[in-house]
Amino acid sequence: MTLTVAVQMDHIAGITIAGDTTFALMLEAQRRGHAMLHYTPERLSLRAGRVTAPMEPVEVADEAGRHARLGALRTIDLAECDVVLMRQDPPFDMAYITATHVLEAVHPRTLVVNDPKEVRNAPEKLYVMRYPDLMPDTLITRDPEAVRDFRKEFGDIIVKPLYGNGGAAVFRLREDDENLSALLELFVDRFREPFVVQRYLPAVRQGDKRILLVDGEPAGAINRVPAQGDARSNMHVGGKAMPAELTDRDREICARIGPDLKARGLILVGIDVIGDHMTEINVTSPTGVREVKRFGGADIAALVWDAIEARRGG
Protein backbone atom coordinates (compact mmCIF):
# COMPACT_ATOMS: atom_id res chain seq x y z
CA MET A 1 0.00 0.00 0.00
CA THR A 2 1.40 3.39 -1.03
CA LEU A 3 -0.23 6.43 0.55
CA THR A 4 0.03 10.15 -0.09
CA VAL A 5 0.62 11.72 3.32
CA ALA A 6 0.35 15.45 4.04
CA VAL A 7 2.12 16.49 7.25
CA GLN A 8 0.71 19.60 8.90
CA MET A 9 3.39 20.76 11.31
CA ASP A 10 5.51 23.64 12.52
CA HIS A 11 8.09 24.18 9.78
CA ILE A 12 10.41 21.20 9.52
CA ALA A 13 13.48 23.42 9.28
CA GLY A 14 13.07 24.41 12.94
CA ILE A 15 12.66 21.01 14.61
CA THR A 16 15.19 19.15 16.76
CA ILE A 17 15.05 15.70 15.24
CA ALA A 18 16.56 13.75 18.16
CA GLY A 19 13.36 14.06 20.18
CA ASP A 20 10.76 14.90 17.55
CA THR A 21 7.87 12.46 17.27
CA THR A 22 6.57 13.98 14.02
CA PHE A 23 9.96 13.36 12.46
CA ALA A 24 9.89 9.75 13.68
CA LEU A 25 6.49 9.30 12.03
CA MET A 26 7.85 10.79 8.80
CA LEU A 27 10.89 8.51 8.81
CA GLU A 28 8.64 5.47 9.17
CA ALA A 29 6.24 6.68 6.46
CA GLN A 30 9.18 7.13 4.10
CA ARG A 31 10.56 3.70 4.99
CA ARG A 32 7.23 2.20 3.98
CA GLY A 33 7.29 3.95 0.61
CA HIS A 34 4.61 6.55 1.29
CA ALA A 35 4.82 9.88 -0.56
CA MET A 36 5.02 12.84 1.82
CA LEU A 37 4.04 16.48 1.54
CA HIS A 38 4.92 19.22 4.04
CA TYR A 39 2.97 22.33 4.97
CA THR A 40 2.40 24.63 7.94
CA PRO A 41 -1.12 25.21 9.35
CA GLU A 42 -1.37 28.87 8.36
CA ARG A 43 -1.29 27.78 4.70
CA LEU A 44 -4.70 26.10 4.93
CA SER A 45 -7.58 27.54 2.89
CA LEU A 46 -11.25 26.51 2.83
CA ARG A 47 -13.51 27.47 -0.07
CA ALA A 48 -16.77 25.89 -1.24
CA GLY A 49 -16.04 22.73 0.75
CA ARG A 50 -12.52 22.32 -0.67
CA VAL A 51 -9.48 22.48 1.60
CA THR A 52 -6.21 23.41 -0.06
CA ALA A 53 -2.71 24.36 1.02
CA PRO A 54 0.57 25.18 -0.71
CA MET A 55 2.78 22.15 0.00
CA GLU A 56 6.25 20.86 -0.75
CA PRO A 57 7.16 17.25 -1.37
CA VAL A 58 9.57 16.27 1.39
CA GLU A 59 12.22 13.62 1.90
CA VAL A 60 13.75 13.09 5.35
CA ALA A 61 17.04 11.75 6.65
CA ASP A 62 18.01 11.01 10.25
CA GLU A 63 20.89 13.49 10.11
CA ALA A 64 20.79 16.69 12.15
CA GLY A 65 21.08 19.83 10.05
CA ARG A 66 20.44 17.89 6.83
CA HIS A 67 17.25 16.21 7.91
CA ALA A 68 14.83 17.43 5.22
CA ARG A 69 14.86 18.09 1.51
CA LEU A 70 11.89 20.04 0.19
CA GLY A 71 10.66 20.07 -3.38
CA ALA A 72 8.82 22.71 -5.40
CA LEU A 73 5.85 24.40 -3.71
CA ARG A 74 2.43 23.86 -5.27
CA THR A 75 -1.14 24.16 -4.06
CA ILE A 76 -2.77 20.79 -3.40
CA ASP A 77 -6.35 19.83 -2.57
CA LEU A 78 -6.30 17.77 0.62
CA ALA A 79 -8.90 15.51 -0.98
CA GLU A 80 -6.03 14.24 -3.17
CA CYS A 81 -4.23 12.98 -0.05
CA ASP A 82 -4.89 9.71 1.72
CA VAL A 83 -3.73 10.86 5.16
CA VAL A 84 -3.13 14.15 6.95
CA LEU A 85 -0.97 14.10 10.07
CA MET A 86 -2.10 17.06 12.17
CA ARG A 87 1.08 17.54 14.18
CA GLN A 88 1.59 21.25 14.85
CA ASP A 89 2.52 21.96 18.46
CA PRO A 90 0.18 23.78 20.87
CA PRO A 91 -0.79 26.29 22.28
CA PHE A 92 -4.34 25.06 21.90
CA ASP A 93 -5.67 28.46 20.93
CA MET A 94 -8.26 29.73 18.41
CA ALA A 95 -5.80 29.19 15.55
CA TYR A 96 -5.47 25.54 16.58
CA ILE A 97 -9.23 25.15 16.98
CA THR A 98 -9.85 26.77 13.58
CA ALA A 99 -7.47 24.30 11.95
CA THR A 100 -9.53 21.43 13.36
CA HIS A 101 -12.70 22.91 11.86
CA VAL A 102 -11.03 23.26 8.46
CA LEU A 103 -9.63 19.71 8.49
CA GLU A 104 -13.02 18.36 9.53
CA ALA A 105 -14.20 19.30 6.02
CA VAL A 106 -12.02 16.51 4.53
CA HIS A 107 -12.10 13.88 7.29
CA PRO A 108 -12.66 10.90 7.07
CA ARG A 109 -12.47 10.77 3.26
CA THR A 110 -8.94 11.93 3.84
CA LEU A 111 -7.95 10.34 7.14
CA VAL A 112 -6.84 13.03 9.59
CA VAL A 113 -4.72 11.75 12.49
CA ASN A 114 -5.82 12.46 15.13
CA ASP A 115 -9.53 12.98 14.27
CA PRO A 116 -9.80 16.80 14.22
CA LYS A 117 -13.26 16.97 15.82
CA GLU A 118 -12.12 14.79 18.70
CA VAL A 119 -8.91 16.78 19.15
CA ARG A 120 -11.05 19.90 19.41
CA ASN A 121 -13.36 18.21 21.91
CA ALA A 122 -10.56 16.88 24.11
CA PRO A 123 -8.54 19.81 25.51
CA GLU A 124 -5.76 18.09 27.37
CA LYS A 125 -6.35 19.48 30.86
CA LEU A 126 -10.16 19.29 30.54
CA TYR A 127 -10.63 15.91 28.87
CA VAL A 128 -8.80 14.24 31.75
CA MET A 129 -11.47 15.59 34.15
CA ARG A 130 -13.79 12.85 32.86
CA TYR A 131 -11.80 10.47 35.08
CA PRO A 132 -11.76 12.16 38.53
CA ASP A 133 -11.00 8.90 40.35
CA LEU A 134 -7.78 8.49 38.33
CA MET A 135 -6.59 12.07 38.97
CA PRO A 136 -5.15 14.05 41.86
CA ASP A 137 -7.60 16.55 43.41
CA THR A 138 -8.05 19.18 40.70
CA LEU A 139 -9.97 22.44 40.36
CA ILE A 140 -10.72 24.32 37.12
CA THR A 141 -11.62 27.90 38.00
CA ARG A 142 -11.02 31.57 37.46
CA ASP A 143 -12.28 32.52 40.92
CA PRO A 144 -9.41 33.62 43.21
CA GLU A 145 -11.39 32.77 46.34
CA ALA A 146 -11.95 29.23 45.11
CA VAL A 147 -8.19 28.88 44.61
CA ARG A 148 -7.50 30.18 48.12
CA ASP A 149 -9.99 27.71 49.58
CA PHE A 150 -8.38 24.89 47.60
CA ARG A 151 -4.96 25.76 49.03
CA LYS A 152 -6.40 25.88 52.53
CA GLU A 153 -7.71 22.38 51.97
CA PHE A 154 -4.55 20.83 50.50
CA GLY A 155 -1.73 23.17 51.53
CA ASP A 156 0.68 22.48 48.68
CA ILE A 157 -0.68 23.18 45.18
CA ILE A 158 0.23 23.61 41.52
CA VAL A 159 -1.31 26.44 39.45
CA LYS A 160 -1.02 26.38 35.66
CA PRO A 161 -2.78 27.75 32.57
CA LEU A 162 -5.65 25.68 31.20
CA TYR A 163 -4.26 25.82 27.66
CA GLY A 164 -0.56 26.09 28.43
CA ASN A 165 2.10 23.69 27.18
CA GLY A 166 5.74 22.79 27.60
CA GLY A 167 5.81 23.61 31.31
CA ALA A 168 5.27 27.35 30.75
CA ALA A 169 3.69 29.30 33.63
CA VAL A 170 3.47 26.28 35.96
CA PHE A 171 3.83 27.34 39.60
CA ARG A 172 4.09 25.43 42.86
CA LEU A 173 2.68 27.31 45.86
CA ARG A 174 3.16 25.89 49.36
CA GLU A 175 0.84 26.66 52.24
CA ASP A 176 2.94 29.58 53.50
CA ASP A 177 3.83 31.04 50.08
CA GLU A 178 2.94 34.75 50.07
CA ASN A 179 2.93 35.00 46.27
CA LEU A 180 -0.52 33.48 45.77
CA SER A 181 -2.44 36.77 45.49
CA ALA A 182 0.09 38.30 43.11
CA LEU A 183 0.12 35.16 40.98
CA LEU A 184 -3.67 35.08 40.78
CA GLU A 185 -3.72 38.73 39.73
CA LEU A 186 -1.22 37.91 37.00
CA PHE A 187 -3.21 34.90 35.77
CA VAL A 188 -6.52 36.81 35.76
CA ASP A 189 -4.88 39.64 33.83
CA ARG A 190 -3.06 37.43 31.33
CA PHE A 191 -5.50 34.58 30.65
CA ARG A 192 -9.16 34.91 29.68
CA GLU A 193 -9.80 31.25 30.45
CA PRO A 194 -10.03 29.52 33.82
CA PHE A 195 -6.83 27.95 35.10
CA VAL A 196 -5.90 24.61 36.63
CA VAL A 197 -5.27 24.20 40.34
CA GLN A 198 -4.02 20.80 41.41
CA ARG A 199 -2.87 19.15 44.62
CA TYR A 200 0.92 18.90 44.50
CA LEU A 201 2.14 15.31 44.19
CA PRO A 202 5.51 14.74 45.92
CA ALA A 203 5.92 11.66 43.71
CA VAL A 204 6.86 14.02 40.86
CA ARG A 205 10.40 14.03 42.31
CA GLN A 206 10.63 10.42 41.09
CA GLY A 207 9.32 11.50 37.70
CA ASP A 208 6.32 12.32 35.55
CA LYS A 209 5.72 9.28 33.36
CA ARG A 210 4.63 9.79 29.74
CA ILE A 211 2.72 6.73 28.51
CA LEU A 212 1.99 6.50 24.79
CA LEU A 213 -1.11 4.69 23.59
CA VAL A 214 -1.73 3.60 20.00
CA ASP A 215 -5.34 2.92 19.07
CA GLY A 216 -6.19 2.79 22.77
CA GLU A 217 -3.48 0.29 23.74
CA PRO A 218 -0.38 1.17 25.83
CA ALA A 219 2.70 0.99 23.61
CA GLY A 220 5.53 2.34 25.75
CA ALA A 221 6.60 4.86 28.34
CA ILE A 222 9.38 7.17 29.43
CA ASN A 223 9.93 8.85 32.78
CA ARG A 224 10.64 12.58 32.88
CA VAL A 225 12.49 13.60 36.02
CA PRO A 226 12.46 17.28 37.07
CA ALA A 227 15.69 19.18 37.35
CA GLN A 228 16.87 19.88 40.90
CA GLY A 229 14.91 22.80 42.35
CA ASP A 230 12.15 22.69 39.70
CA ALA A 231 8.65 21.24 40.10
CA ARG A 232 8.26 20.83 36.32
CA SER A 233 9.27 17.66 34.52
CA ASN A 234 8.83 18.86 30.93
CA MET A 235 11.91 18.24 28.83
CA HIS A 236 11.50 21.75 27.35
CA VAL A 237 12.43 23.16 30.76
CA GLY A 238 15.20 20.80 31.83
CA GLY A 239 13.43 17.56 32.71
CA LYS A 240 15.52 14.48 31.99
CA ALA A 241 14.13 11.51 30.05
CA MET A 242 14.69 8.12 31.65
CA PRO A 243 13.54 4.59 30.74
CA ALA A 244 10.32 3.43 32.37
CA GLU A 245 8.20 0.31 32.70
CA LEU A 246 4.43 0.16 33.00
CA THR A 247 3.13 -0.63 36.47
CA ASP A 248 -0.12 -2.42 37.27
CA ARG A 249 -1.65 0.97 38.08
CA ASP A 250 -0.49 2.36 34.71
CA ARG A 251 -2.16 -0.56 32.93
CA GLU A 252 -5.32 -0.04 34.98
CA ILE A 253 -5.45 3.62 33.88
CA CYS A 254 -4.85 2.68 30.22
CA ALA A 255 -7.54 0.00 30.35
CA ARG A 256 -10.03 2.59 31.62
CA ILE A 257 -9.36 5.26 29.02
CA GLY A 258 -8.22 3.15 26.05
CA PRO A 259 -11.62 2.14 24.64
CA ASP A 260 -12.79 5.77 24.61
CA LEU A 261 -9.60 6.93 22.87
CA LYS A 262 -10.03 4.31 20.16
CA ALA A 263 -13.71 5.07 19.68
CA ARG A 264 -12.85 8.76 19.21
CA GLY A 265 -10.27 8.08 16.50
CA LEU A 266 -7.40 9.29 18.68
CA ILE A 267 -4.73 7.01 17.25
CA LEU A 268 -1.68 8.44 19.06
CA VAL A 269 -2.19 9.74 22.59
CA GLY A 270 0.20 10.53 25.42
CA ILE A 271 -0.94 10.49 29.04
CA ASP A 272 0.99 11.89 31.98
CA VAL A 273 1.10 9.87 35.20
CA ILE A 274 2.66 10.96 38.50
CA GLY A 275 2.75 8.16 41.05
CA ASP A 276 -0.70 6.58 40.87
CA HIS A 277 -2.44 9.60 39.32
CA MET A 278 -3.10 10.62 35.71
CA THR A 279 -2.70 14.39 35.27
CA GLU A 280 -3.17 14.99 31.51
CA ILE A 281 -4.36 13.30 28.31
CA ASN A 282 -2.39 14.74 25.38
CA VAL A 283 -4.04 14.41 21.95
CA THR A 284 -2.68 17.31 19.89
CA SER A 285 0.92 16.37 19.09
CA PRO A 286 2.07 13.97 21.83
CA THR A 287 5.80 13.33 22.06
CA GLY A 288 8.10 10.63 23.40
CA VAL A 289 8.20 8.17 20.48
CA ARG A 290 11.92 8.56 19.78
CA GLU A 291 12.85 8.36 23.46
CA VAL A 292 10.91 5.12 23.98
CA LYS A 293 12.72 3.49 21.07
CA ARG A 294 16.09 4.89 22.15
CA PHE A 295 15.67 3.21 25.55
CA GLY A 296 14.97 -0.14 23.90
CA GLY A 297 11.17 0.02 23.89
CA ALA A 298 8.67 -0.49 21.10
CA ASP A 299 8.90 1.16 17.70
CA ILE A 300 5.78 3.23 18.28
CA ALA A 301 6.04 5.03 14.94
CA ALA A 302 5.65 1.65 13.23
CA LEU A 303 2.63 0.82 15.42
CA VAL A 304 1.01 4.13 14.49
CA TRP A 305 1.48 3.45 10.78
CA ASP A 306 0.12 -0.09 11.21
CA ALA A 307 -3.03 1.50 12.66
CA ILE A 308 -3.27 4.12 9.90
CA GLU A 309 -2.75 1.59 7.13
CA ALA A 310 -5.38 -0.69 8.65
CA ARG A 311 -7.89 2.15 8.47
CA ARG A 312 -6.95 3.08 4.91
CA GLY A 313 -6.94 -0.54 3.82
CA GLY A 314 -10.40 -1.02 5.28
C-alpha atoms as one frame of an Amber mdcrd trajectory, in Angstrom:
protein
   0.000   0.000   0.000   1.397   3.394  -1.030  -0.227   6.427   0.550   0.028
  10.152  -0.090   0.622  11.721   3.322   0.347  15.450   4.035   2.120  16.486
   7.251   0.711  19.604   8.903   3.393  20.757  11.306   5.514  23.641  12.516
   8.088  24.179   9.781  10.408  21.203   9.517  13.478  23.425   9.277  13.075
  24.411  12.940  12.662  21.010  14.607  15.192  19.155  16.764  15.051  15.699
  15.237  16.564  13.749  18.159  13.361  14.057  20.179  10.765  14.903  17.554
   7.867  12.462  17.274   6.572  13.983  14.023   9.961  13.364  12.462   9.886
   9.747  13.683   6.486   9.296  12.028   7.846  10.789   8.801  10.885   8.511
   8.810   8.638   5.474   9.175   6.243   6.679   6.461   9.179   7.125   4.101
  10.564   3.698   4.993   7.233   2.195   3.978   7.293   3.949   0.614   4.607
   6.554   1.287   4.822   9.878  -0.563   5.023  12.838   1.821   4.040  16.481
   1.543   4.922  19.216   4.037   2.966  22.331   4.965   2.400  24.633   7.942
  -1.115  25.208   9.346  -1.366  28.865   8.360  -1.286  27.780   4.697  -4.697
  26.104   4.927  -7.582  27.536   2.889 -11.247  26.510   2.833 -13.507  27.473
  -0.067 -16.769  25.890  -1.243 -16.040  22.733   0.746 -12.520  22.319  -0.671
  -9.476  22.482   1.599  -6.211  23.407  -0.058  -2.711  24.363   1.018   0.572
  25.181  -0.706   2.776  22.150   0.002   6.247  20.858  -0.749   7.164  17.252
  -1.370   9.575  16.270   1.395  12.219  13.622   1.902  13.749  13.091   5.345
  17.041  11.754   6.651  18.013  11.014  10.248  20.890  13.492  10.108  20.787
  16.687  12.153  21.085  19.828  10.052  20.440  17.891   6.829  17.254  16.208
   7.909  14.827  17.427   5.220  14.865  18.090   1.512  11.889  20.044   0.195
  10.656  20.068  -3.383   8.822  22.712  -5.398   5.854  24.397  -3.707   2.429
  23.856  -5.265  -1.137  24.157  -4.062  -2.771  20.788  -3.400  -6.349  19.830
  -2.567  -6.298  17.768   0.617  -8.903  15.507  -0.981  -6.033  14.245  -3.169
  -4.228  12.977  -0.052  -4.886   9.709   1.718  -3.731  10.860   5.161  -3.127
  14.150   6.949  -0.968  14.100  10.074  -2.100  17.064  12.171   1.076  17.541
  14.179   1.586  21.252  14.854   2.515  21.962  18.458   0.179  23.777  20.867
  -0.791  26.285  22.276  -4.338  25.058  21.897  -5.675  28.463  20.927  -8.257
  29.731  18.415  -5.803  29.189  15.545  -5.470  25.540  16.576  -9.227  25.154
  16.978  -9.847  26.767  13.583  -7.467  24.296  11.948  -9.526  21.426  13.364
 -12.699  22.908  11.860 -11.027  23.261   8.461  -9.633  19.707   8.487 -13.016
  18.359   9.531 -14.199  19.296   6.020 -12.021  16.509   4.533 -12.104  13.877
   7.291 -12.656  10.901   7.073 -12.469  10.765   3.261  -8.939  11.934   3.838
  -7.952  10.340   7.142  -6.838  13.032   9.590  -4.718  11.750  12.486  -5.825
  12.463  15.131  -9.525  12.980  14.273  -9.803  16.803  14.219 -13.257  16.972
  15.824 -12.118  14.785  18.700  -8.911  16.785  19.151 -11.054  19.902  19.410
 -13.362  18.212  21.911 -10.556  16.884  24.110  -8.535  19.814  25.514  -5.757
  18.087  27.368  -6.354  19.478  30.862 -10.164  19.288  30.545 -10.631  15.914
  28.872  -8.799  14.237  31.752 -11.467  15.587  34.145 -13.786  12.848  32.860
 -11.801  10.470  35.085 -11.756  12.156  38.530 -10.998   8.896  40.348  -7.785
   8.495  38.333  -6.594  12.069  38.973  -5.155  14.054  41.859  -7.598  16.545
  43.414  -8.048  19.182  40.701  -9.967  22.437  40.355 -10.721  24.316  37.118
 -11.622  27.904  38.005 -11.020  31.574  37.462 -12.278  32.517  40.917  -9.406
  33.616  43.211 -11.386  32.773  46.344 -11.952  29.230  45.108  -8.193  28.880
  44.614  -7.495  30.179  48.119  -9.994  27.712  49.580  -8.382  24.887  47.601
  -4.962  25.758  49.027  -6.398  25.884  52.535  -7.714  22.382  51.969  -4.548
  20.827  50.499  -1.733  23.168  51.527   0.684  22.477  48.678  -0.682  23.179
  45.179   0.225  23.613  41.522  -1.310  26.436  39.452  -1.020  26.379  35.660
  -2.778  27.755  32.566  -5.646  25.676  31.202  -4.264  25.824  27.664  -0.561
  26.086  28.427   2.102  23.689  27.177   5.745  22.789  27.605   5.811  23.615
  31.312   5.271  27.348  30.748   3.688  29.299  33.628   3.471  26.277  35.955
   3.829  27.340  39.599   4.087  25.433  42.864   2.677  27.308  45.863   3.161
  25.890  49.357   0.836  26.660  52.236   2.936  29.579  53.504   3.831  31.045
  50.078   2.939  34.750  50.073   2.931  35.005  46.270  -0.524  33.485  45.766
  -2.439  36.771  45.493   0.087  38.299  43.105   0.116  35.163  40.980  -3.672
  35.078  40.785  -3.720  38.731  39.732  -1.217  37.908  36.995  -3.213  34.898
  35.768  -6.516  36.808  35.764  -4.881  39.643  33.827  -3.056  37.427  31.333
  -5.504  34.579  30.646  -9.162  34.911  29.681  -9.803  31.247  30.453 -10.028
  29.520  33.816  -6.834  27.947  35.100  -5.900  24.612  36.626  -5.274  24.202
  40.342  -4.018  20.799  41.413  -2.872  19.151  44.619   0.924  18.898  44.496
   2.136  15.312  44.192   5.510  14.740  45.923   5.919  11.656  43.706   6.861
  14.023  40.865  10.396  14.033  42.313  10.626  10.423  41.094   9.322  11.495
  37.703   6.324  12.323  35.554   5.717   9.284  33.360   4.631   9.785  29.737
   2.720   6.730  28.513   1.993   6.496  24.789  -1.112   4.694  23.593  -1.732
   3.602  19.998  -5.338   2.923  19.072  -6.191   2.791  22.769  -3.477   0.293
  23.744  -0.378   1.174  25.826   2.698   0.993  23.608   5.533   2.337  25.747
   6.601   4.858  28.343   9.380   7.171  29.433   9.929   8.847  32.782  10.639
  12.580  32.878  12.489  13.602  36.021  12.455  17.282  37.071  15.695  19.185
  37.350  16.871  19.880  40.904  14.908  22.801  42.352  12.153  22.692  39.699
   8.654  21.240  40.102   8.262  20.831  36.322   9.270  17.664  34.519   8.830
  18.857  30.926  11.909  18.235  28.827  11.501  21.749  27.348  12.431  23.156
  30.757  15.202  20.801  31.830  13.426  17.565  32.714  15.518  14.477  31.995
  14.126  11.512  30.049  14.692   8.116  31.654  13.541   4.592  30.740  10.321
   3.429  32.370   8.204   0.312  32.697   4.432   0.159  33.001   3.129  -0.633
  36.472  -0.115  -2.423  37.272  -1.648   0.971  38.083  -0.491   2.356  34.713
  -2.159  -0.556  32.931  -5.318  -0.036  34.976  -5.446   3.617  33.876  -4.849
   2.683  30.220  -7.545  -0.003  30.352 -10.031   2.591  31.619  -9.361   5.265
  29.024  -8.223   3.150  26.053 -11.625   2.141  24.635 -12.789   5.767  24.605
  -9.599   6.931  22.874 -10.026   4.307  20.159 -13.713   5.073  19.680 -12.852
   8.756  19.207 -10.268   8.080  16.498  -7.401   9.292  18.681  -4.731   7.014
  17.247  -1.677   8.440  19.059  -2.187   9.745  22.589   0.203  10.528  25.424
  -0.942  10.488  29.036   0.993  11.886  31.982   1.096   9.868  35.200   2.656
  10.958  38.497   2.753   8.156  41.053  -0.702   6.582  40.871  -2.441   9.598
  39.323  -3.097  10.624  35.710  -2.704  14.388  35.266  -3.168  14.986  31.510
  -4.356  13.296  28.309  -2.392  14.745  25.376  -4.036  14.413  21.955  -2.679
  17.310  19.891   0.924  16.372  19.091   2.071  13.973  21.826   5.803  13.332
  22.058   8.098  10.633  23.397   8.198   8.168  20.483  11.916   8.564  19.783
  12.854   8.363  23.464  10.906   5.124  23.978  12.719   3.489  21.073  16.090
   4.886  22.152  15.669   3.214  25.554  14.970  -0.137  23.903  11.170   0.016
  23.892   8.669  -0.487  21.101   8.901   1.162  17.696   5.784   3.232  18.278
   6.039   5.029  14.938   5.653   1.653  13.231   2.634   0.824  15.418   1.011
   4.132  14.488   1.481   3.447  10.781   0.117  -0.088  11.208  -3.031   1.502
  12.665  -3.272   4.118   9.902  -2.749   1.586   7.130  -5.382  -0.692   8.653
  -7.890   2.147   8.466  -6.954   3.082   4.911  -6.939  -0.540   3.821 -10.400
  -1.017   5.276
